[in-house]
Amino acid sequence: MSSVILDSSKKFIVMSLLARELKRDIPELNLYGPERSLLDFAYQDLKTCLKTKWKDVSSTEIEENLKVEDRQEELNEFLKVWIPQWLEKWRERVTLCQKLPHFSLEHAKTKRKAAKLFKRMENGQELKKLVAQKLIDKGEVCMTEMLAENLIVEEITYRLRRNKGKTLDKNTLEPLNVFQAVLPRVQRLTERRIPLIHLKLMTDF
């Protein structure tokens, strides 16, 4: 839901509701200290899910709807269900570490090239939204956009390796073609109950 930009007043409303529900589930949570990042991650994921939930309205209408008391109540009730689901997925999918996993130089180089190809892909963001929608439908509500982009980049990386690193033609990078290939990856991912996202701990402070 990167296209949905909430101004500071609406963001404050959502962040306040989100913080309250997070504190309900984790009373010892310090949202004014280093654990503030948890709230930030949850806020980004919530925006993605709201875009899916309120798909019948535009970005501007979503902002306006957050001013309405009934819509705020709907959001409040939604959060009571969504927060426990998000926390469960956070604990399942995210691992904090001192060092990020090491990959071979060749794999890292190919993946960087794949990421650049995705950034330049025509309708790439629409493809990312479709993959994110599929992930949400499967219950993947945590770090959804990151997972969606990683799945797409992994598929392009596979195609580059299959093509021995040579330039991929336009048909090979056609979004619908890539989307169809990513769907089985989505299914396999949602069947695995293991960490998929590694976040490096900030130890400089």
C-alpha positions as CSV (number, residue, x, y, z in Angstrom):
1,M,0.0,0.0,0.0
2,S,2.9,2.3,-0.8
3,S,0.5,4.4,-2.9
4,V,-1.6,5.2,0.2
5,I,0.1,8.0,2.0
6,L,-1.5,9.1,5.3
7,D,-0.9,12.6,6.5
8,S,0.4,13.1,10.0
9,S,-3.0,13.4,11.7
10,K,-4.4,10.2,10.1
11,K,-1.1,8.4,10.8
12,F,-1.2,9.5,14.5
13,I,-4.8,8.0,14.7
14,V,-3.6,4.7,13.2
15,M,-0.4,4.5,15.1
16,S,-2.2,5.2,18.4
17,L,-4.7,2.4,17.8
18,L,-1.9,0.1,16.6
19,A,0.3,0.8,19.7
20,R,-2.6,0.2,22.1
21,E,-3.3,-3.2,20.5
22,L,0.4,-4.2,20.5
23,K,0.6,-3.2,24.2
24,R,-2.4,-5.3,24.9
25,D,-0.7,-8.4,23.5
26,I,2.8,-7.6,24.8
27,P,2.4,-5.4,28.0
28,E,6.1,-5.2,28.6
29,L,6.7,-3.7,25.1
30,N,8.6,-0.4,25.1
31,L,7.4,1.5,22.1
32,Y,9.5,4.5,23.0
33,G,12.8,2.6,23.0
34,P,14.5,0.2,20.5
35,E,11.3,-1.8,20.1
36,R,9.7,1.2,18.3
37,S,10.8,-0.4,15.1
38,L,8.2,-3.2,15.7
39,L,5.5,-0.5,15.6
40,D,6.9,0.9,12.4
41,F,7.0,-2.5,10.7
42,A,3.5,-3.3,11.8
43,Y,2.3,0.1,10.6
44,Q,3.7,-0.5,7.1
45,D,2.1,-4.0,7.0
46,L,-1.2,-2.6,8.2
47,K,-1.3,-0.1,5.4
48,T,-0.7,-3.0,2.9
49,C,-3.6,-5.0,4.4
50,L,-5.9,-2.0,4.5
51,K,-5.4,-1.4,0.8
52,T,-6.5,-5.0,0.3
53,K,-9.4,-4.7,2.7
54,W,-10.7,-1.4,1.3
55,K,-9.9,-2.2,-2.4
56,D,-13.1,-0.6,-3.5
57,V,-11.9,2.9,-2.5
58,S,-9.1,5.1,-3.8
59,S,-6.1,6.2,-1.7
60,T,-7.7,9.6,-1.1
61,E,-10.9,8.0,0.0
62,I,-9.1,5.8,2.5
63,E,-7.5,8.9,4.0
64,E,-10.9,10.6,4.2
65,N,-12.5,7.5,5.6
66,L,-10.1,7.5,8.6
67,K,-11.7,10.8,9.6
68,V,-15.1,9.2,10.0
69,E,-15.9,7.8,13.4
70,D,-17.6,4.7,12.0
71,R,-14.5,3.9,9.9
72,Q,-12.2,4.4,12.9
73,E,-14.4,1.9,14.8
74,E,-14.1,-0.5,11.9
75,L,-10.4,-0.1,12.0
76,N,-10.3,-0.6,15.7
77,E,-12.2,-3.9,15.4
78,F,-10.0,-5.0,12.5
79,L,-6.9,-4.4,14.6
80,K,-8.1,-6.6,17.4
81,V,-8.1,-9.5,15.0
82,W,-5.2,-8.4,12.9
83,I,-2.6,-7.7,15.6
84,P,-2.5,-11.2,17.1
85,Q,-2.3,-12.6,13.5
86,W,0.6,-10.2,12.7
87,L,2.5,-11.0,15.9
88,E,2.2,-14.7,15.2
89,K,3.6,-14.2,11.8
90,W,6.4,-11.9,13.1
91,R,7.5,-14.6,15.5
92,E,7.4,-17.2,12.8
93,R,9.0,-15.3,9.9
94,V,11.4,-12.8,11.4
95,T,14.7,-13.6,13.1
96,L,17.1,-11.0,14.6
97,C,20.8,-11.6,14.2
98,Q,24.2,-10.0,14.6
99,K,25.2,-10.9,11.0
100,L,23.1,-11.4,7.9
101,P,23.3,-14.8,6.2
102,H,26.2,-15.2,3.8
103,F,25.7,-16.1,0.1
104,S,28.2,-16.9,-2.6
105,L,29.6,-14.0,-4.6
106,E,28.1,-15.3,-7.8
107,H,24.6,-15.7,-6.2
108,A,24.8,-12.2,-4.7
109,K,25.9,-10.7,-8.0
110,T,23.1,-12.5,-10.0
111,K,20.5,-11.4,-7.4
112,R,21.6,-7.8,-7.5
113,K,21.2,-7.9,-11.3
114,A,17.8,-9.5,-10.9
115,A,16.7,-6.7,-8.4
116,K,17.8,-4.1,-11.0
117,L,15.8,-5.8,-13.7
118,F,12.7,-5.9,-11.4
119,K,13.1,-2.1,-10.7
120,R,13.1,-1.4,-14.4
121,M,10.3,-3.9,-15.2
122,E,7.3,-2.4,-16.9
123,N,4.3,-2.8,-14.5
124,G,6.7,-4.2,-11.9
125,Q,4.9,-2.5,-9.0
126,E,1.5,-3.9,-10.2
127,L,3.1,-7.3,-10.3
128,K,4.3,-6.8,-6.7
129,K,0.8,-5.8,-5.6
130,L,-0.6,-9.0,-7.1
131,V,1.9,-11.2,-5.4
132,A,1.3,-9.4,-2.1
133,Q,-2.4,-9.9,-2.5
134,K,-1.8,-13.7,-2.9
135,L,0.4,-13.7,0.2
136,I,-2.2,-11.9,2.3
137,D,-4.9,-14.3,1.0
138,K,-2.7,-17.1,2.4
139,G,-2.4,-15.3,5.8
140,E,1.1,-13.8,5.3
141,V,0.4,-10.4,6.8
142,C,3.9,-9.7,8.1
143,M,6.5,-8.0,5.9
144,T,4.2,-8.8,3.0
145,E,5.7,-6.4,0.4
146,M,9.2,-7.4,1.2
147,L,8.3,-11.1,0.8
148,A,6.5,-10.3,-2.5
149,E,9.5,-8.5,-3.9
150,N,11.9,-11.2,-2.8
151,L,9.8,-13.9,-4.5
152,I,9.8,-11.9,-7.8
153,V,13.5,-11.3,-7.6
154,E,14.2,-15.0,-6.8
155,E,12.2,-16.0,-9.9
156,I,14.2,-13.5,-12.1
157,T,17.4,-14.7,-10.5
158,Y,16.5,-18.3,-11.5
159,R,15.8,-17.2,-15.0
160,L,19.2,-15.4,-15.2
161,R,21.0,-18.5,-14.0
162,R,19.1,-20.7,-16.4
163,N,20.1,-18.3,-19.2
164,K,23.7,-18.3,-17.9
165,G,23.6,-14.6,-17.0
166,K,22.8,-13.4,-20.5
167,T,20.3,-10.6,-21.1
168,L,16.7,-11.7,-20.7
169,D,14.3,-10.9,-23.5
170,K,11.1,-8.9,-23.0
171,N,8.9,-11.9,-23.0
172,T,10.9,-13.6,-20.3
173,L,10.3,-10.5,-18.1
174,E,6.6,-10.1,-19.0
175,P,4.8,-9.5,-15.7
176,L,2.0,-12.0,-16.2
177,N,4.5,-14.7,-17.2
178,V,6.6,-14.0,-14.0
179,F,3.4,-13.9,-11.9
180,Q,2.3,-17.4,-13.1
181,A,5.8,-18.7,-12.2
182,V,5.8,-17.0,-8.8
183,L,2.4,-18.5,-7.7
184,P,3.9,-22.0,-6.9
185,R,6.6,-20.2,-4.9
186,V,3.9,-18.4,-2.9
187,Q,2.3,-21.8,-2.2
188,R,5.6,-23.4,-1.1
189,L,6.4,-20.4,1.1
190,T,3.1,-20.4,2.9
191,E,3.5,-24.1,3.7
192,R,6.9,-23.5,5.5
193,R,6.7,-22.5,9.1
194,I,10.3,-21.1,9.3
195,P,12.0,-17.7,9.5
196,L,12.2,-16.1,6.1
197,I,13.4,-12.6,7.0
198,H,16.7,-11.8,8.7
199,L,17.0,-8.4,10.4
200,K,20.4,-7.2,11.6
201,L,20.5,-6.0,15.2
202,M,21.6,-2.4,15.6
203,T,24.5,-2.6,18.1
204,D,26.0,0.9,17.4
205,F,23.9,2.6,20.1
